[in-house]
Amino acid sequence: MKLLNLSLLIHLCSLLLVSTQRTDQPPFSCDSTDPLTESYNFCKTTLPSTEELTLDEKISQLVNTAAAIPRLGIPGYEWWSEALHGVAFVANISQGIRFNGTIRSATSFPQVILTAASFDPYLWYRIGQAIGIEARGVYNAGQARGMTFWTPNINIFRDPRWGRGQETPGEDPLVTGKYAVSFVRGIQGDSFEGGKLGESLQVSACCKHFTAYDLDNWKGINRFVFDANVTLQDLADTYQPPFQSCIEKGKASGVMCAYNRINGVPNCADYNLLSKTARGQWGFNGYITSDCDAVSIIYDEQEYVKEPEDAVADVLTAGMDLDCGEYLKNYTGSAIEKKKVAVSDIDRALHNLFSIRMRLGLFNGNPAKQPFGNIGSDQVCSQEHLNLALEAARNGIVLLKNDNRLLPLAKTEITSLAVIGPNANSSETLVGNYAGPPCNPVTPLQGLQSYVKNINYHPGCSTVNCSSDLTDEALKIVKGTDQVVLIMGLDQTQEREAHDRVDLVLPGHQQKLATRIASAANKPVILVLLCGGPVDITFAKNDQTIGSIIWAGYPGEAGGRALAEIIFGDHNPGGRLPITWYPQNLSKIPMTDMRMRPEPSSGYPGRTYRFYQGPKVFEFGYGLSYTNYSYEFLPLTKDKVYLNNQSSDKIALGYKSVSEMGAELCENSKLPVTVRVQNNGEMDGKHAVLLFVRQAKTGNERPIKQLVGFNNVDLKAGENAEIKFELSPCEHLSSAEADGQMVVDEGSHFLSIGDKESEITVVFSEDTSDATTSKLMILPRILIFFYIYSFIHSFLCILF
């Protein structure tokens, strides 16, 4: 059925007929080879349908495991599938994907936090595209009961202890928003630039968790009961922008509301959030699902309402469409009987839900004859996708320390290695969480073995928590080896969903293991960290016996190979940290404090590089290379930006509201910024160029600095290139006031890349027709009046 017939679904009359199908085929409806199809009006795209569901049948469709309706031949549908960094299956949970047929695995890309470190939107798009192709391939092979994937996770990685920070693109709203747009366009089947999606979805993406969700379980405070106290200011310029980008630019077809409350109101029961903001202001056109059991906790855990039917009423009237759980199935009927819910609210929800199923092609007959129907099982774990997973790992891995150019190791000189650490040979650690079975995982130990045959290996600890000290045994393999590589860090026992960390140091005896091995080695050792969240490794940063440090995140199934290539110089690292690495002292601050901005009077330092005022282990955007780069700002076409269209009371305060400026002025004020980047070293490299802006005067709760653009460039040794950015003053030079209103400050702003800066001045003026008038308008009005009066007086004296 074509999308233009969606209006016929107001009462959900247009439903599907499923023919008898082989078990190796995906469930579909309106099979043209089945004679019964002709008797159902809802299979005729040119006719309105007259079939209607009963109330019980409607209610059965409001939950993630939507029931089949045999009398109409409607198949069951599973809304819940995962594809965070590859098509996934989470054990013991009923989902839409099964790896129990001809397809037994899927490409496992790096965990998102490492992919973000590439600062490469086109790479993010290609990963999304590959995942979407593999997901459709699994469906076409008959191993999926749904094509709605609850990904990406675009919450801000505000606190380094958050167990799910690994799933996100990091702490910066711009990076997170661009990741969301790129990934969603890729997985849903759109072009990289957007605008070519049309009505057909390759698969459906769902941006989560809406909103300000970044605490799972910290010191007994869990996400189900947590009431996040968030200012309008922080919502406006930190927590909400990624979701706005995901909806407006990415055109995501799904949004998931989060467990937590915001200032007392559950996210899934917040009309202002779901209907007024997402649908009304941002134009969202898709379905809204709860996180799993998020409806039930409104009554059971949060005690926000007096009875279960009130929870049902609140979420449906707020604009939620789907319950991941059983609550709507159990209590919607009684909510209607008690007149707390109108049937029209259910019909609206079903309209949104079935619209997505229509866009996925589930009303159009045999999927083999539809768009994306030619994607076969041979495109799952394809060589192209495996190569992309390797590329992503290479480009995300970050070199944090490299004293005396210890790396890369010379392949001709290293004949033996000692590889020590609990993460050296674990394929499970490689893939992080929300992962499916990988195609062909290569651990760090296996990757290094492809370069050096004589390798001695010891885990150093029995597990990552390193409660048992095996240092003495590990020391035995150090003597006589050319080089020692320590592979340590965290895993899912230390950071995961429903489990936040309570500190920022390496677990158990890992630090002791590292320092003793390093002191016993013949030369400085290499320390590799596998972890999602940051770790305070100040000890290693300052230890001369630890010569190099590499952060490899959770690098996916090709991570071991990528790491070995970097260590031995077959790839030049270019990743940059998408998160600030804080010292252990930060763990004294309650994780429940959601404020982004600092409060010096109380000693609260703020959060993320944009506001944090305190010591850092490594800062956001930090990353070394085997070569070195220099930058040069080319002359700006103009170094003043005039933002004038009408008078404003706020001009006297030194700032102006973006909403007052209007879309036309904001569009016309954009200007190009060009930076020349030079590779001054002896090795080719891929380099991420990060453009920041800061104000001349800090304070007034403005960011210390903020990222306004980033791009990637491949440069051969000695080569240079010009990188172009588009600066939008209304977007990039604005920040939030206390009331959440975005404003631009008058005066100097400094663009910066590396150690280079370029000044740009924002001027508020009532007339910019020429420079003379512009200068005149900044004079006090009383002085202007005096000049005019004197001129007229002199003229009249001459005349008479």
Sequence and secondary structure as in RCSB ss.txt:
>XXXX:A:sequence
MKLLNLSLLIHLCSLLLVSTQRTDQPPFSCDSTDPLTESYNFCKTTLPSTEELTLDEKISQLVNTAAAIPRLGIP
GYEWWSEALHGVAFVANISQGIRFNGTIRSATSFPQVILTAASFDPYLWYRIGQAIGIEARGVYNAGQARGMTFW
TPNINIFRDPRWGRGQETPGEDPLVTGKYAVSFVRGIQGDSFEGGKLGESLQVSACCKHFTAYDLDNWKGINRFV
FDANVTLQDLADTYQPPFQSCIEKGKASGVMCAYNRINGVPNCADYNLLSKTARGQWGFNGYITSDCDAVSIIYD
EQEYVKEPEDAVADVLTAGMDLDCGEYLKNYTGSAIEKKKVAVSDIDRALHNLFSIRMRLGLFNGNPAKQPFGNI
GSDQVCSQEHLNLALEAARNGIVLLKNDNRLLPLAKTEITSLAVIGPNANSSETLVGNYAGPPCNPVTPLQGLQS
YVKNINYHPGCSTVNCSSDLTDEALKIVKGTDQVVLIMGLDQTQEREAHDRVDLVLPGHQQKLATRIASAANKPV
ILVLLCGGPVDITFAKNDQTIGSIIWAGYPGEAGGRALAEIIFGDHNPGGRLPITWYPQNLSKIPMTDMRMRPEP
SSGYPGRTYRFYQGPKVFEFGYGLSYTNYSYEFLPLTKDKVYLNNQSSDKIALGYKSVSEMGAELCENSKLPVTV
RVQNNGEMDGKHAVLLFVRQAKTGNERPIKQLVGFNNVDLKAGENAEIKFELSPCEHLSSAEADGQMVVDEGSHF
LSIGDKESEITVVFSEDTSDATTSKLMILPRILIFFYIYSFIHSFLCILF
>XXXX:A:secstr
  GGGGGGGTTT     B    TTS   B  TT GGGGG GGG TTS       HHHHHHTSBSEE  BGGGTB 
 EE  BB SSSSB  TTS  SB  SSS         HHHHHTT  HHHHHHHHHHHHHHHHHHHHTT BS  EE 
  B     STT TTGGGS  S HHHHHHHHHHHHHHHHT  SSSS  TT  SSEEEEEEETT   SEETTEETTT
 EE   HHHIIIIISHHHHHHHHTT  SEEEE SSEETTEEGGG HIIIIIIIIIIT   SEEEE TTTTHHHHH
TS  SSSHHHHHHHHHHHT  BBSSSHHHHHHHHHHHTTSS HHHHHHHHHHHHHHHHHTTTTSS GGGSTTTT 
 GGGTT HHHHHHHHHHHHHH EEEEEGGG  S  TTT  EEEEESTTTT HHHHH SS    SS   HHHHHHT
T SEEEEE SSSSTT  S  HHHHHTTTTT SEEEEEEE  TTTSBTTB  S  S STTHHHHHHHHHHHSSS E
EEEEE SS    HHHHT TTEEEEEE  S  TTHHHHHHHHHTTSS      SS B  GGGGGS TT    S BG
GGTB  SHHHH  S  SB TT  B SS EEEEE   S SEEE  SS  GGGGGTEEEHHHHHHHHHHHT EEEEE
EEEE SSS EEEEEEEEEEESS  TT  S EEEEEEEEEE TT EEEEEEEE HHHHSEEE TTS EEEESEEEE
EEETTEEEEEEEE  S  SSHHHHHHTTS HHHHHHHHHHHHHHHHHHH 
